[in-house]
């Protein structure tokens, strides 16, 4: 595997990626990121899509068995 890092712009005078003591804001680096409503909606949509695919596949298989 090849690790390729791409940066969109030059880091500012304080880069928290390389300097853990950097005070660039953004809060506590050890505080967990909350999962908001948007992520919950995406997860629910993925589950619903998967269930629909299973339902459609079973329906298709039942039609083939009856023929």
N, CA, C, O and CB atoms as a CASP TS submission, in Angstrom:
PFRMAT TS
TARGET T0000
AUTHOR 0000-0000-0000
METHOD Language model
MODEL 1
PARENT N/A
ATOM      1  N   UNK     1       0.829  -1.174   0.000  1.00  0.00           N
ATOM      2  CA  UNK     1       0.000   0.000   0.000  1.00  0.00           C
ATOM      3  C   UNK     1       0.880   1.246   0.000  1.00  0.00           C
ATOM      4  O   UNK     1       1.985   1.255   0.541  1.00  0.00           O
ATOM      5  CB  UNK     1      -0.946  -0.007   1.204  1.00  0.00           C
ATOM      6  N   UNK     2       0.370   2.261  -0.603  1.00  0.00           N
ATOM      7  CA  UNK     2       1.089   3.525  -0.675  1.00  0.00           C
ATOM      8  C   UNK     2       0.311   4.557   0.131  1.00  0.00           C
ATOM      9  O   UNK     2      -0.900   4.707  -0.037  1.00  0.00           O
ATOM     10  CB  UNK     2       1.281   3.989  -2.157  1.00  0.00           C
ATOM     11  N   UNK     3       1.004   5.254   0.991  1.00  0.00           N
ATOM     12  CA  UNK     3       0.379   6.316   1.773  1.00  0.00           C
ATOM     13  C   UNK     3       0.655   7.640   1.071  1.00  0.00           C
ATOM     14  O   UNK     3       1.811   8.024   0.893  1.00  0.00           O
ATOM     15  CB  UNK     3       0.912   6.333   3.251  1.00  0.00           C
ATOM     16  N   UNK     4      -0.401   8.332   0.676  1.00  0.00           N
ATOM     17  CA  UNK     4      -0.261   9.587  -0.043  1.00  0.00           C
ATOM     18  C   UNK     4      -1.012  10.663   0.719  1.00  0.00           C
ATOM     19  O   UNK     4      -2.229  10.579   0.883  1.00  0.00           O
ATOM     20  CB  UNK     4      -0.784   9.465  -1.501  1.00  0.00           C
ATOM     21  N   UNK     5      -0.298  11.662   1.179  1.00  0.00           N
ATOM     22  CA  UNK     5      -0.919  12.776   1.887  1.00  0.00           C
ATOM     23  C   UNK     5      -0.975  13.982   0.967  1.00  0.00           C
ATOM     24  O   UNK     5       0.014  14.347   0.331  1.00  0.00           O
ATOM     25  CB  UNK     5      -0.146  13.113   3.188  1.00  0.00           C
ATOM     26  N   UNK     6      -2.146  14.593   0.906  1.00  0.00           N
ATOM     27  CA  UNK     6      -2.336  15.765   0.058  1.00  0.00           C
ATOM     28  C   UNK     6      -2.903  16.879   0.926  1.00  0.00           C
ATOM     29  O   UNK     6      -3.882  16.674   1.644  1.00  0.00           O
ATOM     30  CB  UNK     6      -3.280  15.451  -1.158  1.00  0.00           C
ATOM     31  N   UNK     7      -2.293  18.051   0.863  1.00  0.00           N
ATOM     32  CA  UNK     7      -2.761  19.200   1.615  1.00  0.00           C
ATOM     33  C   UNK     7      -3.238  20.260   0.638  1.00  0.00           C
ATOM     34  O   UNK     7      -2.569  20.540  -0.357  1.00  0.00           O
ATOM     35  CB  UNK     7      -1.650  19.754   2.541  1.00  0.00           C
ATOM     36  N   UNK     8      -4.398  20.853   0.919  1.00  0.00           N
ATOM     37  CA  UNK     8      -4.981  21.846   0.035  1.00  0.00           C
ATOM     38  C   UNK     8      -4.312  23.206   0.126  1.00  0.00           C
ATOM     39  O   UNK     8      -4.387  23.994  -0.816  1.00  0.00           O
ATOM     40  CB  UNK     8      -6.427  21.987   0.331  1.00  0.00           C
ATOM     41  N   UNK     9      -3.668  23.491   1.233  1.00  0.00           N
ATOM     42  CA  UNK     9      -3.010  24.778   1.396  1.00  0.00           C
ATOM     43  C   UNK     9      -1.886  24.621   2.412  1.00  0.00           C
ATOM     44  O   UNK     9      -1.804  23.629   3.136  1.00  0.00           O
ATOM     45  CB  UNK     9      -4.021  25.877   1.844  1.00  0.00           C
ATOM     46  N   UNK    10      -1.052  25.599   2.438  1.00  0.00           N
ATOM     47  CA  UNK    10       0.055  25.587   3.387  1.00  0.00           C
ATOM     48  C   UNK    10      -0.481  25.690   4.808  1.00  0.00           C
ATOM     49  O   UNK    10      -1.424  26.442   5.055  1.00  0.00           O
ATOM     50  CB  UNK    10       1.041  26.737   3.095  1.00  0.00           C
ATOM     51  N   UNK    11       0.101  24.950   5.744  1.00  0.00           N
ATOM     52  CA  UNK    11      -0.354  25.100   7.121  1.00  0.00           C
ATOM     53  C   UNK    11      -0.005  26.480   7.656  1.00  0.00           C
ATOM     54  O   UNK    11       0.990  27.079   7.249  1.00  0.00           O
ATOM     55  CB  UNK    11       0.261  24.017   8.010  1.00  0.00           C
ATOM     56  N   UNK    12      -0.815  26.973   8.556  1.00  0.00           N
ATOM     57  CA  UNK    12      -0.584  28.285   9.154  1.00  0.00           C
ATOM     58  C   UNK    12       0.611  28.260  10.091  1.00  0.00           C
ATOM     59  O   UNK    12       1.376  27.295  10.101  1.00  0.00           O
ATOM     60  CB  UNK    12      -1.825  28.754   9.904  1.00  0.00           C
ATOM     61  N   UNK    13       0.776  29.310  10.873  1.00  0.00           N
ATOM     62  CA  UNK    13       1.920  29.377  11.774  1.00  0.00           C
ATOM     63  C   UNK    13       1.869  28.306  12.856  1.00  0.00           C
ATOM     64  O   UNK    13       2.893  27.994  13.464  1.00  0.00           O
ATOM     65  CB  UNK    13       1.994  30.744  12.413  1.00  0.00           C
ATOM     66  N   UNK    14       0.705  27.746  13.102  1.00  0.00           N
ATOM     67  CA  UNK    14       0.549  26.729  14.132  1.00  0.00           C
ATOM     68  C   UNK    14      -0.207  25.553  13.525  1.00  0.00           C
ATOM     69  O   UNK    14      -1.386  25.684  13.194  1.00  0.00           O
ATOM     70  CB  UNK    14      -0.196  27.296  15.387  1.00  0.00           C
ATOM     71  N   UNK    15       0.452  24.410  13.373  1.00  0.00           N
ATOM     72  CA  UNK    15      -0.165  23.238  12.775  1.00  0.00           C
ATOM     73  C   UNK    15      -0.351  22.166  13.846  1.00  0.00           C
ATOM     74  O   UNK    15       0.626  21.531  14.244  1.00  0.00           O
ATOM     75  CB  UNK    15       0.690  22.701  11.598  1.00  0.00           C
ATOM     76  N   UNK    16      -1.588  21.944  14.328  1.00  0.00           N
ATOM     77  CA  UNK    16      -1.808  20.986  15.408  1.00  0.00           C
ATOM     78  C   UNK    16      -1.497  19.548  14.995  1.00  0.00           C
ATOM     79  O   UNK    16      -1.325  18.693  15.864  1.00  0.00           O
ATOM     80  CB  UNK    16      -3.237  21.078  15.886  1.00  0.00           C
ATOM     81  N   UNK    17      -1.420  19.257  13.696  1.00  0.00           N
ATOM     82  CA  UNK    17      -1.083  17.913  13.243  1.00  0.00           C
ATOM     83  C   UNK    17       0.349  17.561  13.619  1.00  0.00           C
ATOM     84  O   UNK    17       0.634  16.422  13.991  1.00  0.00           O
ATOM     85  CB  UNK    17      -1.277  17.793  11.730  1.00  0.00           C
ATOM     86  N   UNK    18       1.244  18.529  13.525  1.00  0.00           N
ATOM     87  CA  UNK    18       2.651  18.297  13.823  1.00  0.00           C
ATOM     88  C   UNK    18       3.054  18.769  15.214  1.00  0.00           C
ATOM     89  O   UNK    18       4.048  18.287  15.757  1.00  0.00           O
ATOM     90  CB  UNK    18       3.503  18.980  12.798  1.00  0.00           C
ATOM     91  N   UNK    19       2.311  19.695  15.801  1.00  0.00           N
ATOM     92  CA  UNK    19       2.653  20.256  17.103  1.00  0.00           C
ATOM     93  C   UNK    19       1.460  20.093  18.046  1.00  0.00           C
ATOM     94  O   UNK    19       0.518  20.882  17.980  1.00  0.00           O
ATOM     95  CB  UNK    19       3.059  21.755  16.974  1.00  0.00           C
ATOM     96  N   UNK    20       1.484  19.074  18.933  1.00  0.00           N
ATOM     97  CA  UNK    20       0.334  18.848  19.811  1.00  0.00           C
ATOM     98  C   UNK    20       0.122  19.960  20.832  1.00  0.00           C
ATOM     99  O   UNK    20      -0.958  20.053  21.416  1.00  0.00           O
ATOM    100  CB  UNK    20       0.499  17.544  20.531  1.00  0.00           C
ATOM    101  N   UNK    21       1.127  20.805  21.060  1.00  0.00           N
ATOM    102  CA  UNK    21       0.995  21.910  22.007  1.00  0.00           C
ATOM    103  C   UNK    21       0.461  23.179  21.347  1.00  0.00           C
ATOM    104  O   UNK    21       0.402  24.231  21.984  1.00  0.00           O
ATOM    105  CB  UNK    21       2.332  22.197  22.655  1.00  0.00           C
ATOM    106  N   UNK    22       0.083  23.086  20.106  1.00  0.00           N
ATOM    107  CA  UNK    22      -0.403  24.230  19.342  1.00  0.00           C
ATOM    108  C   UNK    22      -1.761  24.687  19.875  1.00  0.00           C
ATOM    109  O   UNK    22      -2.623  23.859  20.169  1.00  0.00           O
ATOM    110  CB  UNK    22      -0.504  23.878  17.845  1.00  0.00           C
ATOM    111  N   UNK    23      -1.947  25.964  19.997  1.00  0.00           N
ATOM    112  CA  UNK    23      -3.200  26.542  20.471  1.00  0.00           C
ATOM    113  C   UNK    23      -3.923  27.212  19.311  1.00  0.00           C
ATOM    114  O   UNK    23      -4.031  28.438  19.277  1.00  0.00           O
ATOM    115  CB  UNK    23      -2.946  27.553  21.614  1.00  0.00           C
ATOM    116  N   UNK    24      -4.419  26.421  18.359  1.00  0.00           N
ATOM    117  CA  UNK    24      -5.095  26.995  17.201  1.00  0.00           C
ATOM    118  C   UNK    24      -6.607  27.013  17.351  1.00  0.00           C
ATOM    119  O   UNK    24      -7.317  27.385  16.417  1.00  0.00           O
ATOM    120  CB  UNK    24      -4.724  26.232  15.963  1.00  0.00           C
ATOM    121  N   UNK    25      -7.100  26.619  18.500  1.00  0.00           N
ATOM    122  CA  UNK    25      -8.548  26.589  18.691  1.00  0.00           C
ATOM    123  C   UNK    25      -9.107  25.235  18.299  1.00  0.00           C
ATOM    124  O   UNK    25      -8.351  24.287  18.083  1.00  0.00           O
ATOM    125  CB  UNK    25      -9.226  27.696  17.879  1.00  0.00           C
ATOM    126  N   UNK    26     -10.406  25.140  18.207  1.00  0.00           N
ATOM    127  CA  UNK    26     -11.032  23.897  17.803  1.00  0.00           C
ATOM    128  C   UNK    26     -11.409  22.994  18.970  1.00  0.00           C
ATOM    129  O   UNK    26     -11.969  21.920  18.753  1.00  0.00           O
ATOM    130  CB  UNK    26     -10.127  23.164  16.886  1.00  0.00           C
ATOM    131  N   UNK    27     -11.120  23.395  20.185  1.00  0.00           N
ATOM    132  CA  UNK    27     -11.528  22.610  21.341  1.00  0.00           C
ATOM    133  C   UNK    27     -10.500  21.587  21.767  1.00  0.00           C
ATOM    134  O   UNK    27      -9.374  21.562  21.270  1.00  0.00           O
ATOM    135  CB  UNK    27     -12.810  21.924  21.055  1.00  0.00           C
ATOM    136  N   UNK    28     -10.906  20.751  22.688  1.00  0.00           N
ATOM    137  CA  UNK    28     -10.050  19.715  23.257  1.00  0.00           C
ATOM    138  C   UNK    28      -9.858  18.593  22.235  1.00  0.00           C
ATOM    139  O   UNK    28     -10.847  18.054  21.740  1.00  0.00           O
ATOM    140  CB  UNK    28     -10.655  19.160  24.577  1.00  0.00           C
ATOM    141  N   UNK    29      -8.614  18.225  21.904  1.00  0.00           N
ATOM    142  CA  UNK    29      -8.406  17.179  20.900  1.00  0.00           C
ATOM    143  C   UNK    29      -8.847  15.803  21.392  1.00  0.00           C
ATOM    144  O   UNK    29      -9.036  14.899  20.578  1.00  0.00           O
ATOM    145  CB  UNK    29      -6.943  17.131  20.499  1.00  0.00           C
ATOM    146  N   UNK    30      -9.013  15.623  22.696  1.00  0.00           N
ATOM    147  CA  UNK    30      -9.412  14.321  23.230  1.00  0.00           C
ATOM    148  C   UNK    30     -10.907  14.224  23.499  1.00  0.00           C
ATOM    149  O   UNK    30     -11.390  13.192  23.964  1.00  0.00           O
ATOM    150  CB  UNK    30      -8.655  14.036  24.499  1.00  0.00           C
ATOM    151  N   UNK    31     -11.641  15.294  23.209  1.00  0.00           N
ATOM    152  CA  UNK    31     -13.087  15.274  23.380  1.00  0.00           C
ATOM    153  C   UNK    31     -13.701  14.544  22.189  1.00  0.00           C
ATOM    154  O   UNK    31     -13.374  14.863  21.046  1.00  0.00           O
ATOM    155  CB  UNK    31     -13.664  16.723  23.511  1.00  0.00           C
ATOM    156  N   UNK    32     -14.585  13.567  22.428  1.00  0.00           N
ATOM    157  CA  UNK    32     -15.169  12.816  21.316  1.00  0.00           C
ATOM    158  C   UNK    32     -16.066  13.695  20.443  1.00  0.00           C
ATOM    159  O   UNK    32     -16.676  14.649  20.925  1.00  0.00           O
ATOM    160  CB  UNK    32     -15.968  11.631  21.848  1.00  0.00           C
ATOM    161  N   UNK    33     -16.133  13.367  19.184  1.00  0.00           N
ATOM    162  CA  UNK    33     -16.955  14.113  18.238  1.00  0.00           C
ATOM    163  C   UNK    33     -18.388  13.600  18.342  1.00  0.00           C
ATOM    164  O   UNK    33     -18.608  12.394  18.230  1.00  0.00           O
ATOM    165  CB  UNK    33     -16.409  13.974  16.776  1.00  0.00           C
ATOM    166  N   UNK    34     -19.362  14.473  18.552  1.00  0.00           N
ATOM    167  CA  UNK    34     -20.744  14.005  18.667  1.00  0.00           C
ATOM    168  C   UNK    34     -21.313  13.600  17.305  1.00  0.00           C
ATOM    169  O   UNK    34     -21.000  14.202  16.278  1.00  0.00           O
ATOM    170  CB  UNK    34     -21.621  15.095  19.298  1.00  0.00           C
ATOM    171  N   UNK    35     -22.135  12.591  17.323  1.00  0.00           N
ATOM    172  CA  UNK    35     -22.844  12.191  16.099  1.00  0.00           C
ATOM    173  C   UNK    35     -24.158  12.954  16.109  1.00  0.00           C
ATOM    174  O   UNK    35     -25.017  12.719  16.959  1.00  0.00           O
ATOM    175  CB  UNK    35     -23.079  10.609  16.020  1.00  0.00           C
ATOM    176  N   UNK    36     -24.307  13.860  15.171  1.00  0.00           N
ATOM    177  CA  UNK    36     -25.504  14.698  15.143  1.00  0.00           C
ATOM    178  C   UNK    36     -26.611  14.036  14.332  1.00  0.00           C
ATOM    179  O   UNK    36     -26.484  12.883  13.919  1.00  0.00           O
ATOM    180  CB  UNK    36     -25.179  16.080  14.563  1.00  0.00           C
ATOM    181  N   UNK    37     -27.680  14.759  14.109  1.00  0.00           N
ATOM    182  CA  UNK    37     -28.825  14.229  13.392  1.00  0.00           C
ATOM    183  C   UNK    37     -28.532  13.862  11.951  1.00  0.00           C
ATOM    184  O   UNK    37     -29.147  12.948  11.404  1.00  0.00           O
ATOM    185  CB  UNK    37     -29.926  15.210  13.428  1.00  0.00           C
ATOM    186  N   UNK    38     -27.590  14.572  11.328  1.00  0.00           N
ATOM    187  CA  UNK    38     -27.274  14.278   9.930  1.00  0.00           C
ATOM    188  C   UNK    38     -26.675  12.896   9.752  1.00  0.00           C
ATOM    189  O   UNK    38     -27.038  12.173   8.823  1.00  0.00           O
ATOM    190  CB  UNK    38     -26.324  15.314   9.385  1.00  0.00           C
ATOM    191  N   UNK    39     -25.759  12.524  10.635  1.00  0.00           N
ATOM    192  CA  UNK    39     -25.148  11.198  10.551  1.00  0.00           C
ATOM    193  C   UNK    39     -26.182  10.121  10.862  1.00  0.00           C
ATOM    194  O   UNK    39     -26.176   9.057  10.243  1.00  0.00           O
ATOM    195  CB  UNK    39     -23.949  11.087  11.517  1.00  0.00           C
ATOM    196  N   UNK    40     -27.060  10.390  11.808  1.00  0.00           N
ATOM    197  CA  UNK    40     -28.112   9.421  12.153  1.00  0.00           C
ATOM    198  C   UNK    40     -29.043   9.196  10.967  1.00  0.00           C
ATOM    199  O   UNK    40     -29.461   8.067  10.711  1.00  0.00           O
ATOM    200  CB  UNK    40     -28.921   9.906  13.378  1.00  0.00           C
ATOM    201  N   UNK    41     -29.365  10.251  10.254  1.00  0.00           N
ATOM    202  CA  UNK    41     -30.239  10.127   9.083  1.00  0.00           C
ATOM    203  C   UNK    41     -29.541   9.311   7.992  1.00  0.00           C
ATOM    204  O   UNK    41     -30.181   8.480   7.347  1.00  0.00           O
ATOM    205  CB  UNK    41     -30.635  11.531   8.540  1.00  0.00           C
ATOM    206  N   UNK    42     -28.258   9.530   7.779  1.00  0.00           N
ATOM    207  CA  UNK    42     -27.529   8.758   6.773  1.00  0.00           C
ATOM    208  C   UNK    42     -27.472   7.278   7.139  1.00  0.00           C
ATOM    209  O   UNK    42     -27.631   6.418   6.272  1.00  0.00           O
ATOM    210  CB  UNK    42     -26.113   9.309   6.608  1.00  0.00           C
ATOM    211  N   UNK    43     -27.249   6.979   8.403  1.00  0.00           N
ATOM    212  CA  UNK    43     -27.221   5.582   8.846  1.00  0.00           C
ATOM    213  C   UNK    43     -28.592   4.945   8.656  1.00  0.00           C
ATOM    214  O   UNK    43     -28.686   3.820   8.165  1.00  0.00           O
ATOM    215  CB  UNK    43     -26.782   5.483  10.327  1.00  0.00           C
ATOM    216  N   UNK    44     -29.649   5.645   9.036  1.00  0.00           N
ATOM    217  CA  UNK    44     -31.008   5.123   8.881  1.00  0.00           C
ATOM    218  C   UNK    44     -31.339   4.897   7.403  1.00  0.00           C
ATOM    219  O   UNK    44     -31.964   3.896   7.055  1.00  0.00           O
ATOM    220  CB  UNK    44     -32.030   6.089   9.514  1.00  0.00           C
ATOM    221  N   UNK    45     -30.929   5.811   6.548  1.00  0.00           N
ATOM    222  CA  UNK    45     -31.178   5.650   5.109  1.00  0.00           C
ATOM    223  C   UNK    45     -30.431   4.437   4.562  1.00  0.00           C
ATOM    224  O   UNK    45     -30.966   3.711   3.724  1.00  0.00           O
ATOM    225  CB  UNK    45     -30.760   6.920   4.342  1.00  0.00           C
ATOM    226  N   UNK    46     -29.210   4.211   5.021  1.00  0.00           N
ATOM    227  CA  UNK    46     -28.447   3.042   4.582  1.00  0.00           C
ATOM    228  C   UNK    46     -29.104   1.744   5.013  1.00  0.00           C
ATOM    229  O   UNK    46     -29.162   0.788   4.241  1.00  0.00           O
ATOM    230  CB  UNK    46     -27.032   3.103   5.125  1.00  0.00           C
ATOM    231  N   UNK    47     -29.600   1.705   6.247  1.00  0.00           N
ATOM    232  CA  UNK    47     -30.291   0.506   6.737  1.00  0.00           C
ATOM    233  C   UNK    47     -31.568   0.278   5.938  1.00  0.00           C
ATOM    234  O   UNK    47     -31.855  -0.853   5.543  1.00  0.00           O
ATOM    235  CB  UNK    47     -30.618   0.636   8.247  1.00  0.00           C
ATOM    236  N   UNK    48     -32.336   1.333   5.694  1.00  0.00           N
ATOM    237  CA  UNK    48     -33.575   1.201   4.921  1.00  0.00           C
ATOM    238  C   UNK    48     -33.287   0.722   3.498  1.00  0.00           C
ATOM    239  O   UNK    48     -34.015  -0.116   2.966  1.00  0.00           O
ATOM    240  CB  UNK    48     -34.328   2.543   4.883  1.00  0.00           C
ATOM    241  N   UNK    49     -32.237   1.245   2.890  1.00  0.00           N
ATOM    242  CA  UNK    49     -31.877   0.825   1.530  1.00  0.00           C
ATOM    243  C   UNK    49     -31.492  -0.651   1.514  1.00  0.00           C
ATOM    244  O   UNK    49     -31.899  -1.390   0.617  1.00  0.00           O
ATOM    245  CB  UNK    49     -30.716   1.686   0.982  1.00  0.00           C
ATOM    246  N   UNK    50     -30.716  -1.078   2.492  1.00  0.00           N
ATOM    247  CA  UNK    50     -30.322  -2.486   2.571  1.00  0.00           C
ATOM    248  C   UNK    50     -31.512  -3.398   2.769  1.00  0.00           C
ATOM    249  O   UNK    50     -31.595  -4.455   2.143  1.00  0.00           O
ATOM    250  CB  UNK    50     -29.334  -2.692   3.694  1.00  0.00           C
ATOM    251  N   UNK    51     -32.443  -3.002   3.638  1.00  0.00           N
ATOM    252  CA  UNK    51     -33.641  -3.810   3.852  1.00  0.00           C
ATOM    253  C   UNK    51     -34.489  -3.898   2.593  1.00  0.00           C
ATOM    254  O   UNK    51     -35.053  -4.952   2.296  1.00  0.00           O
ATOM    255  CB  UNK    51     -34.468  -3.237   4.992  1.00  0.00           C
ATOM    256  N   UNK    52     -34.586  -2.792   1.845  1.00  0.00           N
ATOM    257  CA  UNK    52     -35.341  -2.810   0.596  1.00  0.00           C
ATOM    258  C   UNK    52     -34.704  -3.756  -0.418  1.00  0.00           C
ATOM    259  O   UNK    52     -35.407  -4.477  -1.126  1.00  0.00           O
ATOM    260  CB  UNK    52     -35.437  -1.399   0.012  1.00  0.00           C
ATOM    261  N   UNK    53     -33.372  -3.753  -0.487  1.00  0.00           N
ATOM    262  CA  UNK    53     -32.679  -4.648  -1.421  1.00  0.00           C
ATOM    263  C   UNK    53     -32.933  -6.113  -1.054  1.00  0.00           C
ATOM    264  O   UNK    53     -33.149  -6.944  -1.936  1.00  0.00           O
ATOM    265  CB  UNK    53     -31.160  -4.356  -1.427  1.00  0.00           C
ATOM    266  N   UNK    54     -32.909  -6.431   0.241  1.00  0.00           N
ATOM    267  CA  UNK    54     -33.188  -7.806   0.690  1.00  0.00           C
ATOM    268  C   UNK    54     -34.625  -8.172   0.349  1.00  0.00           C
ATOM    269  O   UNK    54     -34.879  -9.268  -0.150  1.00  0.00           O
ATOM    270  CB  UNK    54     -32.938  -7.958   2.222  1.00  0.00           C
ATOM    271  N   UNK    55     -35.573  -7.270   0.611  1.00  0.00           N
ATOM    272  CA  UNK    55     -36.979  -7.517   0.306  1.00  0.00           C
ATOM    273  C   UNK    55     -37.181  -7.771  -1.189  1.00  0.00           C
ATOM    274  O   UNK    55     -37.857  -8.724  -1.576  1.00  0.00           O
ATOM    275  CB  UNK    55     -37.838  -6.332   0.763  1.00  0.00           C
ATOM    276  N   UNK    56     -36.592  -6.914  -2.024  1.00  0.00           N
ATOM    277  CA  UNK    56     -36.737  -7.066  -3.476  1.00  0.00           C
ATOM    278  C   UNK    56     -36.128  -8.380  -3.963  1.00  0.00           C
ATOM    279  O   UNK    56     -36.691  -9.035  -4.841  1.00  0.00           O
ATOM    280  CB  UNK    56     -36.080  -5.885  -4.201  1.00  0.00           C
ATOM    281  N   UNK    57     -34.986  -8.767  -3.400  1.00  0.00           N
ATOM    282  CA  UNK    57     -34.321 -10.014  -3.812  1.00  0.00           C
ATOM    283  C   UNK    57     -35.176 -11.216  -3.437  1.00  0.00           C
ATOM    284  O   UNK    57     -35.319 -12.145  -4.232  1.00  0.00           O
ATOM    285  CB  UNK    57     -32.920 -10.133  -3.160  1.00  0.00           C
ATOM    286  N   UNK    58     -35.747 -11.209  -2.230  1.00  0.00           N
ATOM    287  CA  UNK    58     -36.610 -12.321  -1.812  1.00  0.00           C
ATOM    288  C   UNK    58     -37.872 -12.377  -2.663  1.00  0.00           C
ATOM    289  O   UNK    58     -38.330 -13.462  -3.020  1.00  0.00           O
ATOM    290  CB  UNK    58     -36.982 -12.189  -0.324  1.00  0.00           C
ATOM    291  N   UNK    59     -38.433 -11.230  -2.989  1.00  0.00           N
ATOM    292  CA  UNK    59     -39.621 -11.177  -3.827  1.00  0.00           C
ATOM    293  C   UNK    59     -39.322 -11.742  -5.217  1.00  0.00           C
ATOM    294  O   UNK    59     -40.132 -12.477  -5.781  1.00  0.00           O
ATOM    295  CB  UNK    59     -40.141  -9.734  -3.932  1.00  0.00           C
ATOM    296  N   UNK    60     -38.156 -11.392  -5.763  1.00  0.00           N
ATOM    297  CA  UNK    60     -37.749 -11.885  -7.076  1.00  0.00           C
ATOM    298  C   UNK    60     -37.533 -13.400  -7.031  1.00  0.00           C
ATOM    299  O   UNK    60     -37.924 -14.105  -7.962  1.00  0.00           O
ATOM    300  CB  UNK    60     -36.462 -11.171  -7.547  1.00  0.00           C
ATOM    301  N   UNK    61     -36.919 -13.904  -5.963  1.00  0.00           N
ATOM    302  CA  UNK    61     -36.678 -15.335  -5.838  1.00  0.00           C
ATOM    303  C   UNK    61     -37.983 -16.107  -5.719  1.00  0.00           C
ATOM    304  O   UNK    61     -38.104 -17.201  -6.269  1.00  0.00           O
ATOM    305  CB  UNK    61     -35.793 -15.617  -4.634  1.00  0.00           C
ATOM    306  N   UNK    62     -38.971 -15.549  -5.002  1.00  0.00           N
ATOM    307  CA  UNK    62     -40.271 -16.208  -4.859  1.00  0.00           C
ATOM    308  C   UNK    62     -41.006 -16.291  -6.189  1.00  0.00           C
ATOM    309  O   UNK    62     -41.663 -17.295  -6.466  1.00  0.00           O
ATOM    310  CB  UNK    62     -41.130 -15.466  -3.839  1.00  0.00           C
ATOM    311  N   UNK    63     -40.907 -15.251  -7.021  1.00  0.00           N
ATOM    312  CA  UNK    63     -41.532 -15.272  -8.337  1.00  0.00           C
ATOM    313  C   UNK    63     -40.888 -16.329  -9.221  1.00  0.00           C
ATOM    314  O   UNK    63     -41.583 -16.997  -9.987  1.00  0.00           O
ATOM    315  CB  UNK    63     -41.435 -13.896  -8.999  1.00  0.00           C
ATOM    316  N   UNK    64     -39.577 -16.491  -9.129  1.00  0.00           N
ATOM    317  CA  UNK    64     -38.872 -17.488  -9.937  1.00  0.00           C
ATOM    318  C   UNK    64     -39.245 -18.910  -9.498  1.00  0.00           C
ATOM    319  O   UNK    64     -39.334 -19.809 -10.335  1.00  0.00           O
ATOM    320  CB  UNK    64     -37.346 -17.280  -9.832  1.00  0.00           C
ATOM    321  N   UNK    65     -39.463 -19.120  -8.191  1.00  0.00           N
ATOM    322  CA  UNK    65     -39.840 -20.439  -7.683  1.00  0.00           C
ATOM    323  C   UNK    65     -41.245 -20.821  -8.113  1.00  0.00           C
ATOM    324  O   UNK    65     -41.509 -22.000  -8.350  1.00  0.00           O
ATOM    325  CB  UNK    65     -39.738 -20.470  -6.165  1.00  0.00           C
ATOM    326  N   UNK    66     -42.163 -19.851  -8.223  1.00  0.00           N
ATOM    327  CA  UNK    66     -43.544 -20.134  -8.601  1.00  0.00           C
ATOM    328  C   UNK    66     -43.672 -20.397 -10.090  1.00  0.00           C
ATOM    329  O   UNK    66     -44.640 -21.031 -10.511  1.00  0.00           O
ATOM    330  CB  UNK    66     -44.449 -18.982  -8.201  1.00  0.00           C
ATOM    331  N   UNK    67     -42.756 -19.948 -10.881  1.00  0.00           N
ATOM    332  CA  UNK    67     -42.856 -20.135 -12.347  1.00  0.00           C
ATOM    333  C   UNK    67     -42.429 -21.508 -12.765  1.00  0.00           C
ATOM    334  O   UNK    67     -42.452 -21.827 -13.953  1.00  0.00           O
ATOM    335  CB  UNK    67     -42.015 -19.109 -13.079  1.00  0.00           C
TER
END
